[in-house]
Amino acid sequence: MAGAIAGVASLFLAGCTTTDDLETPAESGGTVRIAEVNELSSFNTGTADGNVDINNQLDYFTQGDFFHLDDTASLVYDEGFGTVELLSEDPLSVKYTVNDDVVWSDGESIDADDMLLGWAAQSGYFDDADAEATVGTTYFSPAGSTTGLDQMAFPEVGDDGKSITVTYSGPYADWTLFSPMSVPAHVLAEQAGFEPDGMIAILEAATEGNVDAPVETNADLRAVADFWNNGYATSSLPSDSSLYLSSGPFVVSSWDPAQSVTLSVNDTYTGDLSPVGIDQIVVRFIGDANAQVQALQNGEVDIINPQASADTLSSLEALTGVKVLTGDTGSYDHVDLNFAAGGVFADANVREAFLKTIPREQILDAIIRPLDPEAELLNSQIFFPGVNGYDEATSTNGSDAYDTVDISGATALLAGATPTVRLAYSNANTNRVDAFLAIQASAAEAGFIVVDGGLPADQWGDALALPETWDAFIFGWSTVGAGVLGVPQLFDSASDSNFGGFSDPAADALMDQLLATTDADTQVELQVGVEKALWAGGFGLPMYILPGVIAFGPNVDGIEYSPWQTGPIWNFWDWTMAA
């Protein structure tokens, strides 16, 4: 899964090795072929279900925006798309203006209508549901938390419909990372049964939500939100091409399910981020790391970013004419528990008992240390090692209670009970298969019956949003490397990405404060407080940071390592074909 973990903005050192010196002149025209583990599942990465790695990778190629993050997690503005202007710090007021020549791939202008839709989908402005969702309505289901963004008033449209200005009622720490871009407004309007102007009128007429005074659900707004939430999920190329329009350098041109998706040059793109001489990008779906290496060796793909292992790295370094880049990543694997009422982990003692049985050190030894002998357990849900806050958090959060397996302690907590736990994971991911088997065997010693909930690569992401189908889940988050919004995105009671339903009002209050402060020391202090609540409540256990490896063959140049979510494609506009 894609996501964010706060406080991880420092650069992880990347190493580079090569089996041959490739000094080859660039040539014009060409196709770059990339291997990806998972298959595309949605053309809307803004939703909690659509916010997975492969969807974000395709989005990065095909959608323009006001900014991107580089390999150091620094913000880089794209003046070829538009401008972001801070008008005032108190009150916080920001203006977003799209350039006049920026259009969707169907030729329709990108304008304030699109930004109003993006703002509405991400801000929670219209929601009036209470924390338990027992009364009121939550309309849109964004991947990120609306905390902080819900301080925005209805935007002011200007510049003949090419800009919006948003004004916050209070400070917001991550305002620089907010973009009002989303899916095309004119398309969503039609799909939801409205004219474009009619849909905008619906947004303008709808009242701001008030959890203290919920009103009857707005049926028209519900229709708009429902299509935004669900209408872009797919397992094949939609027959309606408007559902995958592009505003970036490339546009999806074909999709062979379970095989590949092809991107072609977007002829309507006027920005500055098109790679010279590359006409087509083919993304092949190859889940197995060994199969990726074989495909690279056979010349079937040009770039791979497989799951790192000692065997994979050794195989890559033995290939002729292949460059290999290695380093840490912004991704980590963890086990989350499901807090649903009536579920096996509604009981705090059962949560603690299960976590005591997870053999984290054994898993680290088997999966990560063969590749990195110096690897250590990840003992924070929020910070990465080496980042300001990690040492303070790990010395006070209670993680030391789970450094080693404690079967006797778990057995005592269960007091003779033998709970059944459905442990879900991707069974196409060998690391998670190994982790499942280790946990299953260890937990059985304390009396747990751990049921194999392994799912195929194209199903586990959707299953996360169906907590009734699992009790515990092994999966990974990938950070964008900047900001603090990732904390409430993952842990706030009301967040759609808090899949297990963890809820702690005191922690929610700390997260509200976190998004309202720009002082770095205070941010660390607040996050450490959230850490303590997560460990005390039995949220789950982090296990390890994933090492990274990128390899590319002799047909393409310009690939540079990045530990963050976009991985090898972060600078695709710098790629060139090699002779």
N, C-alpha and C positions, 0 to 999 in steps of 0.2 A: 504494500500500500504506500501511496504517497501521503506525506503529511509534514508536520513541522515539530521540531523540538527546540525549545528556547535556549538562548545563551550559547549557541554553537556557531559563532560568526568567525572564529579563528581559522586560519588556513592550515590544513593538514599537509605535511610534506609528502610529495609524490616523487617516486623514483622512475627512471626510464632505462630500459635495456633494449638492445637491438641485435638481431642476428646478422645484419648486413648494413652497409652504408648505402642509403638510397638517395642519390643525388640525381633526380630526374626532372626534366623540364615539364612545366604544366602544359596541357593541351586543352583546347576548347571542346565543349560538349562532353557528355558522359553520364553514366549512371553509377551511383554509390549504393551499395547493398549492405544493410545493417541487420544483425541478428538481435532479436528481442526475445525474452523468455515467455512473456504472456501475450495474449491476443487482445486486440482492441475490443472495448466493450461499451463505449459511450462517446458521443460527440459533444458532451457537456461535462467538462472537468470541474465545473463549479459545484456540482452536487456531491454529497457525501459518498454515494455509490460510484460516481464517475471519477472521483479523485484517486485514481490508481496510476502507477508508474507509466504503463504503456500509453494510456490515454493522454497523460501529461506530455509524454515524448512527442506524440503526434500533434498535439496542440502547439507545442513549441515550434514545430516546423510550419504550421499552417495558420497561426493566429498572430496578428500584430498586437502591440500593446504599447503603453506609455514607457515602459521600462523592462529591463530584465536584470538578473543577478549574474555576475561573472564568476570566475573560478575562485575568487577570494570572498565570495558572498557580498560583494560591494554592488551598490545600486548603479546601474548604467541607464541613463535616459535615452530613449529612441526619438530623436527630433524628427526623423522621417515619418513618424506616426502622429505626433502631437506634442503638446507641452503641458507640464504640471507647474502651477504657480502658487506659491504660498502667499496669500493675500494678507493674512493676519494671524498672529499667534494667540491673541486673546481678544475676542474668541477665535478659536482655531478655524480658519476659513481657507479652502483650497479650491483652485479653479483648474478644470481639465478641459483642454481645447484640442479637438481633432483637426488635423490639417485638411484643407479644402479638397485635396486630390485623393484622399484615402477612401477607398470603396470596398465593399464586399465583392467576392468573386463573381456575383451575378450582375455587377455594375451599380447596385444601389449604394448611395452615399452612406458612410458611417457618420452618425450624428448624435445629437442629444437624446433622441429616442432610445438608441442602443444603450447609452450610458444611464439613462433613467431606469431602464429594465435591469441593468447590471447592479445599480445601486439598490433597487427594490429587492432583488434576489438575495443580496448579501447583508443588508442592513437590519433586517427584522423589524423594519419601521411599522409594518401593519399588524404584527403579531400581538395578540392579547391573551394567549394561553398562559396559565400559571405553570409553575415549575413541574408539577405532576401531570400537566396536560389534561386535567380533569374537567376544566371549563375553558372556554375561549378557543381561539384558532391560531395555529401556526401555519402560515401559508407556504413560504419557500423553505426548502431544506438544503441550505448551503453546507459545503464541506467544513468551512471554518466557523468559529464562534462569532455570534453577532455582538458579543460584549464589546463595548467601545464604539463599534460602528453604529449601534442603536442610539448613539447620541446625536447623529446627524439629523438636521431638519430636512424637510423636502427640498431637493435641489432647486436652484434658480437657473433657468435656461437663458443663454445669451448668445451673442455673436451669430445672429440669424440661424439659431438652432445647431451651432457647431460646438457649443461649450455648455458645461454645467458647473455651478459653484456649490460646494457643500460646506455647511457651517456646523460645527460641533458645539454642543452645549457645555462641554468640558474638555479637558486635555485628553489626548489619545496617543499612547506611546508609539504605535505602529502606523501612524497616518501615512508615512512615506511608502508603505508597502500596500496600500489600498489602491486598487484600480477599479474603475466603474465598468470595465469592459466585460461582456459576457457573450451570449449567443445573439444573432441578429434579431432585432425587435420586430422588423416587418415580417419575418418568417414565423416567429412565435405567435404573433397576432393572428396570422392566417390559420395556423394550425389549431389555435384555441378558439377559432370561430369569430374573429373580429377583424375589422379594418385596422390598419396601423394607427391611424389617428384615434380610432375608437378605443384601442387598448391603452394608449397614453392617457386618454380621458378617464379611463377606469382608474388608473394609478392616481391621477390628479384628484379625482372625486372621492377616493377611498379615505376613510378617516385613519388617523394615527392610532395604533393599538394602545390600549391601556389595560394592563393586567388586573387593575383594581376595579375596572368597570367594563368587562368584556361585552361585546355586542354580537348580534347574530352574524353568522358567517356571510361574507360578501361573495355571492355565487360567481359573479364575473371575475373577481380577483382570484377566487379559488380555481377557476378554469385556467387562467393564465399561469398560476403557480403550478398547477398539476402538470401542465405540459412541460414547463421548465424543469420540474423535478423528475419526470418520468419519460418524456417524449423523445429523448435523444439516446436512450439505452438501446443497444442493438447487438446482434451477433453476425450481421452481414451488412453489405452496403445497401442503404435504403434506396428504394426505387425513386424516391423524391430527393433530387440532388440539393434542394434548398436546406435539407437537414444537415449538410456537411459543407456549408459555404466556408470560404477562407478569407482572411484579411491579411495573411502573411505571404512569405515568398513562395510557398508551395500549396497545392490543393490536392486532396485525395482524388485519384482518377480511377482506381480499381481496388477490389478487395477479394481475394480468393480465400474464403474461410478456412481456418486451420493451417493456412500456408503462408500468405503474405498480403501486405497492403502496399500499393504503389502510389507515390506522390509525384505529381508533375508540376512544372513551373506555373505559377499563377500569373497569367498575362496581365491582370489588372493591378498587380502590386507595384507601387511607386516608391517604396521605401528603400533603405540603404543596406538591408541585411540579406541580400541575395548572393549566394556563392557564385563566383565567376566560373563559367564553363561546366556547371553541373545542371543537367536538364531534368534529371529524374532521381528519386530516392526510393529504393525498394526496401521495405522493412519485412524481414522474414521472421516467422514465429518458430523459434527453436528453443524448447524448454530445457533440454539437457546440455550441460556444460561440455561434455565430451563431444556431443554432436555439433556444438558451435565450433569447437576447435577443429573438428574434421571438415566442417564446411569452409572454414578459413583456409585450411591446408589445400582443399580441393579447388579453391578459387571461386566458390559459390557465393561467398559473402566477402566484404572488404573490411568490415569493422565488427568486432564482437566485444561484449561487456559481460562475460559469463560469471556465474557464481564462483568466487575465488576459492581455490584449494591448492594444496601443495602439488597434487598430481596435475591439475590444470596448468599451473604456472610452469611446471617442468615440461609439459607437453608443448606449450607455446614457445618456450625458449629453445626448443629443439627444432623449430620450424625455420626454414631458410627464407630470408626476405621479409620477415615479419617483425614489426616493432612492438614492444611490450611496455606498457606503462603500468606502474603499480603504486599503491598508496592506501591510506585510510579512506573511509567513506563517511558520509553523513547519515548512514543507515544503521539500524540496530534491530536485533531480534529480541522478542520478549514474549512472556506468557501473560495474558489478561484473563481475569475471571468475570463471570456473569453474575450480577447482583440481583437478578430478577426475583421478585417475591415468589415464594414457593419453590424456588430452584434450590439445587444442592448447596450453592454458596451463599444463600441468604443468611446462613448461620456463620457468624464470625469465627467460631471455633473450627468449623470445617474448612473455611478459607485458610486460616493459619496453618492447620494441619497439612493441607495439600501443598502449600507453599514450602513447608519444611521438608517435603519429600523431593522437591525438584533438584536434581543433581547438577547444579550449574557448573561446578568445577569439572565434573566428568564430561559434560557437553563441550565445555571450552577446550579441554584436552583433546577430544576426538575431532572437533570440527575446525577450530581456529588455530590452535598452537602448532599443528604441523606446518602451517603456512607462516605463522608469526609466533615463534617460541616465547616472545616477551609479552604476549597478549594477556590482559587482566580482565577479570569480571567487570562488567558495567554495573555499578552500584547506585545509579541515580536514574530516576524516571525523566528528569528534566535536563540535566547538564551532562556534557561529555567531559572525560578526563582532560586536564590541561586548561579548561575554561574556568574563568573566574566564577566561583560558586560551587564547583564540584567538590573540593576538599571540605568546605564548610557543610555542604549538604550531606555528604557520605559519613561525616563524623557525628552527625546528629539525627539522621533520618531512621535509624534502626535497621539499616541494611545488613549490619554485621550479624544479625540473628539468622541470616540465610546464607552465610558464607559456606557452610557445610550442611550436608544432609543430616536431619535429626529425626530418625525413624521412631525412636522411643518417645520423643516429645510429641510427634504427630499421633502416635498410637494412644498416648494418654489423653490427648484432646478429643479423639474420636470415641473414647470410652466404650469400645466394643462395636461401634457402628461400622458398617461397610458401605460407604456411599458410592454410588455409580456416577462417574464423571465422563461426559462426552467431550473428548479433547479433539478439537478441529485444527486443521493445518492444511497446507498445500502438499499433496502427495507427489507432486511433480518436482518439488524442491528437496533434494537429497539431504541438505542440512536439517530441514524441519522433520523429515522422516526419521533421521537419526535422533533428533531431540525428542520426538514423540516416543520412540522405543525406549529411550533411557528413562523418561519420566514415567511411562507406563510400568516398567519393571520396578522402579524405585518406589512409586506410590503403592504398588501392590503389597510391598513389605509392611506397610502401615495399615492395610485393610481396604484401600481404595480399589474399586473395579473401574479401570480406565478403558472406556470404549473407543475404538479407533474411529475418529471422525474425519479422516483424511478425505480431501476433495480435489478434483482435477484443477489444473491451473486456471481454467476459464470459469470456475464456480466458487472458489473460496472467497473471492472479494465480495461477491454478492451475499454470501452466507454471513459475513460479518454483520450486515445490517438486518439479519434475521436471528436475533438472540435466542429465540425459542428453539433453535436448532442446535445450540451448543452450550456447554457449561464453562469451558475454558478454550482458549484459542492461542496457538503459536503463530505469530506473524511479525512483520517488520514495518517500521516507519522510516521514511526518508525525509530528512530535513532540507529546507531551502537554505538554511545556514544563517538566517538573519531574523531579527525581531523577537518579540515575546508572545505574539498572538497564538503561537502553537500550544502554549500551556492551556488556556481555556479551550482551544480547539479539541484537545485530547481529553481534558479532565473536568471541564465545567459540567454541572448537572444537566444543563439544557442543550449541550452540544450534540449534534447528530453524529459526530465522530467519536463520541464517548460510547462506544458500542456495547460495553458491558453494563452500562447504567450506574456506574459509581456516582454517589451523591454525598456531598458533605457541605452543608451551608457555610461553615466557617471557611473552608477552602474556597468556595465560590466567592465569598467576600474578599478574600485575599487576591483572587484573580481579577476581580473588579478593580481593586486598587492598583494591581499590576499594570493594567492597561491604561490607567490614568496618570502614571508617573513616567517621566523621562529620565529620572536620576538613576544611573547605573547601579550604585550601591543599594539604593532602596529596592530596585528591581530584584537584585540578588536576594536580599533579605526576605522579600515577599515570596519568591520562588522556593526558598528553603522552607518557609512555612507550609507551602503547598506540598512539598516533598514529604514532610513529616506526616501530613494527613493521609497521603497516598499509601505510605508504608504502614501506618497505624491501622488503616481501614482494610488492608489486604487487597489493594487494587490488582496486584499481580507482581511479576518479577521481571526486570530487565535481565538479559543474559550477556550479550556481547555486541561489540561494534563489528560490523562486517568489513573485512579487508576488501580492497578493490583491485581489479585488473582489467585493463583495456588493451586490446591488441588489434593491429590493423596491417593489411597487406600492402603490396607495392603499387596498387592502383590509385591510391588517394594519399594526399599530404595535408598537413595542417591540423591534425588531430592533437589536442592537448588534454592532459588529465584534469579532471575536476572531481572533488569528492562529493559534490552536492547532487541534488535530485536529477539534474539534466545530464549528468555523467559525460560521456564522450561527445554529445551533440551540442554542448553549451555554446560553442563558437562555430557552428556549422557554416556560417557565412564566410569563414576564413578557409574553408576546405578548397582544395584544387585537385583536379585529376592529374595523375602522373603518367608519363610515357612508359 
